[in-house]
Amino acid sequence: MRFNPGDLGLQGLNPLLQLVDRHRFEVLLGKIHQRIARLAREEVVEVHGEPVDPPTAQVNKPAPMPDLPSTMKAVVAPVGGGTSEQLTLSERPLPKPGRGEVLVRVAAAGVNRPDVLQRMGHYPPPPGAPDILGLEIAGEVVDAGEGTTHRIGHNVCALVAGGGYAEYCVAPAGTCLPVPPSLPLVEAAAMPETLFTVWTNLFERGFAGDGDWVLVHGGTSGIGTMAIKLGGLFGLKVIVTCGSDEKCQRAREIGAAETINYRSEDFVERVKAVTNGAGVTVVLDMVGGDYVARNIACLADEGRHVSIAVQRGAKAEVPIAEVMRRRLVLTGSTLRPRPVEFKAMVADDILKTVWPYAEGGRLRPVIDSTFPLADVASAHARMDSGEHVGKIVLKVAS
Ligand SMILES: NC(=O)c1ccc[n+]([C@@H]2O[C@H](COP(=O)([O-])OP(=O)(O)OC[C@H]3O[C@@H](n4cnc5c(N)ncnc54)[C@H](OP(=O)(O)O)[C@@H]3O)[C@@H](O)[C@H]2O)c1
């Protein structure tokens, strides 16, 4: 196989590192599958602590938009954890974008389960992230630090490590995606967290590909609905589990190939029946605990088990002999603590591979409900209830 380092974005590395990593890529590419190169690129970022194929920084230091306030309203997680009713607006200083960052006037912010965990005191923000809740936003760029490529006045949606539930939010320029005019900002705000998570885990760690059967738990969750949507675009046959017949019905309407009510059916038996005994290529698991062994029973030979949450427990009994006999892969990841360089690399992949579908109107998130920022308590109460289907979004009026 001919190897072109440019395809993998290696030209950004210094010559010595390039030599070492070239060798690693050549071996991997030759032996396994081209998509393994994506994992190797991740490793390069982790090892060298620098971006692979950094975008050419444009000089972007025009004046910020006039009349920016000095303070803003924001929602901070209660100290030590708390209930949804404890979420209220606080006054905070306007954040300033640093090098490679933009300041976004937030039009809408997505609500995610990790926000609820943070509110409850179970998921502290990573070092350097603000204590303001919120992992994804959409809005207008109103100021920019040195070396950013996003222009003031343009609409973007962005993955952020915190700070989204606010009138203004600083975002790394590298994790911003341009919002096309056809995509409402409420919908754009509902995409980054689930899009980055599903893309990296289902496709890049799980190597799901055209024609594969995959099993996704939580079929009507924000993550599950995005997995169904992406699966439809990339030729996957997505089986989902849900906690009620009504949710199963909704998941089928969204595009799931098969649905299983996990409260009334044995999902292992159903997966075997649906796949004619072959099993699924990938399980995207947000449940953990005793589900892990059952998920493994659902996997086809050489299948991949990708963990993204452990709602039923962080410990699992794993049938190792089964893993060996059927050459299974157990993997997983958490998005939020990953370095911004990694997230920028994912954004770059998404921009090239997935974003054209959003621009063309074929990829839209499933919106459950919207709430004004001032009513953040009701938005979290809705997620606490577990009745939502798809995404809950905060509308931020500035
Ligand atoms: N690793 C990462 O990088 C990453 C990133 C983002 C999110 N996550 C995790 O992914 C999960 C989904 O996030 P979200 O924001 O989409 O939350 P969400 O909309 O609240 O979804 C939670 C889902 O979990 C399902 N669930 C709970 N217990 C279950 C069980 N025993 N069997 C099957 N399904 C079960 C629920 O299904 P029913 O309502 O049908 O019972 C619900 O659909 C969360 O646990 C979150 O922490 C991980």
Ligand as a Chemical Component Dictionary entry (heavy atoms), coordinates in Angstrom:
data_LIG
# 
_chem_comp.id                   LIG 
_chem_comp.type                 NON-POLYMER 
_chem_comp.pdbx_formal_charge   0 
_chem_comp.three_letter_code    LIG 
# 
loop_
_chem_comp_atom.comp_id 
_chem_comp_atom.atom_id 
_chem_comp_atom.alt_atom_id 
_chem_comp_atom.type_symbol 
_chem_comp_atom.charge 
_chem_comp_atom.model_Cartn_x 
_chem_comp_atom.model_Cartn_y 
_chem_comp_atom.model_Cartn_z 
_chem_comp_atom.pdbx_ordinal 
LIG N1  N1  N 0  -18.266 9.315  26.863 1  
LIG C1  C1  C 0  -18.606 10.486 26.371 2  
LIG O1  O1  O 0  -17.787 11.203 25.795 3  
LIG C2  C2  C 0  -20.024 10.967 26.503 4  
LIG C3  C3  C 0  -20.424 12.173 25.888 5  
LIG C4  C4  C 0  -21.771 12.565 25.997 6  
LIG C5  C5  C 0  -22.662 11.781 26.710 7  
LIG N2  N2  N 1  -22.219 10.646 27.330 8  
LIG C6  C6  C 0  -23.151 9.788  28.099 9  
LIG O2  O2  O 0  -24.079 9.228  27.185 10 
LIG C7  C7  C 0  -25.332 9.029  27.839 11 
LIG C8  C8  C 0  -26.434 9.669  27.020 12 
LIG O3  O3  O 0  -26.293 11.085 27.086 13 
LIG P1  P1  P 0  -27.509 12.022 26.675 14 
LIG O4  O4  O 0  -27.102 13.415 26.906 15 
LIG O5  O5  O -1 -27.968 11.600 25.338 16 
LIG O6  O6  O 0  -28.563 11.624 27.830 17 
LIG P2  P2  P 0  -30.097 11.258 27.855 18 
LIG O7  O7  O 0  -30.797 11.870 26.682 19 
LIG O8  O8  O 0  -30.609 11.613 29.193 20 
LIG O9  O9  O 0  -30.130 9.683  27.723 21 
LIG C9  C9  C 0  -29.933 8.749  28.741 22 
LIG C10 C10 C 0  -30.419 7.432  28.165 23 
LIG O10 O10 O 0  -29.993 6.344  28.969 24 
LIG C11 C11 C 0  -30.931 5.313  28.763 25 
LIG N3  N3  N 0  -30.860 4.291  29.801 26 
LIG C12 C12 C 0  -30.753 4.484  31.117 27 
LIG N4  N4  N 0  -30.744 3.282  31.741 28 
LIG C13 C13 C 0  -30.848 2.343  30.764 29 
LIG C14 C14 C 0  -30.893 0.922  30.735 30 
LIG N5  N5  N 0  -30.860 0.219  31.854 31 
LIG N6  N6  N 0  -30.991 0.278  29.556 32 
LIG C15 C15 C 0  -31.038 0.986  28.403 33 
LIG N7  N7  N 0  -30.993 2.327  28.365 34 
LIG C16 C16 C 0  -30.908 2.989  29.529 35 
LIG C17 C17 C 0  -32.263 6.024  28.782 36 
LIG O11 O11 O 0  -33.196 5.231  28.096 37 
LIG P3  P3  P 0  -34.764 5.137  28.481 38 
LIG O12 O12 O 0  -35.208 6.537  28.775 39 
LIG O13 O13 O 0  -35.385 4.561  27.279 40 
LIG O14 O14 O 0  -34.844 4.273  29.693 41 
LIG C18 C18 C 0  -31.932 7.335  28.054 42 
LIG O15 O15 O 0  -32.278 7.237  26.686 43 
LIG C19 C19 C 0  -25.213 9.625  29.238 44 
LIG O16 O16 O 0  -24.979 8.581  30.155 45 
LIG C20 C20 C 0  -23.996 10.542 29.115 46 
LIG O17 O17 O 0  -23.345 10.708 30.352 47 
LIG C21 C21 C 0  -20.941 10.231 27.231 48 
# 
loop_
_chem_comp_bond.comp_id 
_chem_comp_bond.atom_id_1 
_chem_comp_bond.atom_id_2 
_chem_comp_bond.value_order 
_chem_comp_bond.pdbx_ordinal 
LIG N1  C1  SING 1  
LIG C1  O1  DOUB 2  
LIG C1  C2  SING 3  
LIG C2  C3  SING 4  
LIG C2  C21 DOUB 5  
LIG C3  C4  DOUB 6  
LIG C4  C5  SING 7  
LIG C5  N2  DOUB 8  
LIG N2  C6  SING 9  
LIG N2  C21 SING 10 
LIG C6  O2  SING 11 
LIG C6  C20 SING 12 
LIG O2  C7  SING 13 
LIG C7  C8  SING 14 
LIG C7  C19 SING 15 
LIG C8  O3  SING 16 
LIG O3  P1  SING 17 
LIG P1  O4  DOUB 18 
LIG P1  O5  SING 19 
LIG P1  O6  SING 20 
LIG O6  P2  SING 21 
LIG P2  O7  DOUB 22 
LIG P2  O8  SING 23 
LIG P2  O9  SING 24 
LIG O9  C9  SING 25 
LIG C9  C10 SING 26 
LIG C10 O10 SING 27 
LIG C10 C18 SING 28 
LIG O10 C11 SING 29 
LIG C11 N3  SING 30 
LIG C11 C17 SING 31 
LIG N3  C12 SING 32 
LIG N3  C16 SING 33 
LIG C12 N4  DOUB 34 
LIG N4  C13 SING 35 
LIG C13 C14 SING 36 
LIG C13 C16 DOUB 37 
LIG C14 N5  SING 38 
LIG C14 N6  DOUB 39 
LIG N6  C15 SING 40 
LIG C15 N7  DOUB 41 
LIG N7  C16 SING 42 
LIG C17 O11 SING 43 
LIG C17 C18 SING 44 
LIG O11 P3  SING 45 
LIG P3  O12 DOUB 46 
LIG P3  O13 SING 47 
LIG P3  O14 SING 48 
LIG C18 O15 SING 49 
LIG C19 O16 SING 50 
LIG C19 C20 SING 51 
LIG C20 O17 SING 52 
# 
